[in-house]
Amino acid sequence: MQATRSDLKLIMDNLSRLNETERDEIMKVLQNLKESEIEAKKAKITNLAGLGKEMWHSIDVDKYLKDLRAEWDDREIR
């Protein structure tokens, strides 16, 4: 359920009626919610499994690696 603009205004108006301890509690709850959302959005390396596999479908991996390693021999060291 999404809060409306009037819901938010009511909440903000009522914050001033709370004492410092109550406001601190609300701040902690909001911070925990924010941290949870950030954590949920973080990319995990395991989410990349199988990504791009269609690119390699028609490529001979052994030949690709052999060609890549041959390039190393031709490169100048700087």
C-alpha positions in Angstrom: 0.0 0.0 0.0 1.5 3.3 -1.0 1.1 6.4 1.2 -0.6 9.4 -0.3 0.7 12.9 0.0 -1.9 13.6 2.7 -0.7 10.5 4.6 2.9 11.8 4.6 1.8 15.3 5.7 -0.1 13.8 8.6 2.9 11.7 9.6 5.3 14.7 9.4 2.9 16.9 11.4 2.6 14.3 14.1 6.4 13.9 14.4 6.7 17.1 16.3 4.4 15.7 19.0 6.7 12.9 19.8 9.4 13.0 22.4 13.1 12.6 21.6 13.1 8.8 22.4 10.1 8.2 20.2 11.7 10.1 17.3 14.9 8.1 17.8 13.0 4.9 17.6 11.4 6.0 14.4 14.7 7.0 13.0 16.1 3.6 13.7 13.2 1.9 12.0 13.6 4.1 9.0 17.3 3.5 8.8 16.8 -0.3 9.0 14.2 -0.1 6.2 16.6 1.9 4.1 19.5 -0.4 4.7 17.4 -3.5 3.9 16.3 -1.9 0.6 19.9 -1.0 -0.3 21.0 -4.6 0.5 18.3 -6.1 -1.6 19.4 -4.0 -4.6 23.0 -4.9 -4.4 24.2 -7.1 -7.2 25.5 -10.5 -6.2 28.1 -12.3 -8.3 25.9 -15.4 -8.3 23.2 -13.5 -10.2 25.6 -13.4 -13.2 25.7 -17.2 -13.6 24.8 -18.1 -17.2 24.7 -14.5 -18.3 25.9 -14.1 -21.9 26.1 -17.9 -22.5 24.4 -17.5 -25.9 27.5 -15.5 -27.0 29.7 -18.6 -26.6 27.3 -21.1 -28.2 28.9 -21.1 -31.6 32.5 -20.5 -30.5 35.1 -23.2 -30.1 36.5 -22.4 -26.6 39.7 -24.3 -27.1 40.5 -22.5 -30.3 39.5 -19.1 -28.8 41.9 -19.7 -25.8 44.7 -20.8 -28.1 44.3 -17.7 -30.3 44.2 -15.5 -27.3 47.3 -17.0 -25.8 49.1 -16.6 -29.2 48.3 -12.9 -29.0 50.2 -12.7 -25.7 53.4 -13.8 -27.4 53.1 -11.1 -30.0 52.6 -8.2 -27.5 55.4 -5.9 -26.5 56.0 -5.5 -22.8 55.9 -1.8 -21.8 
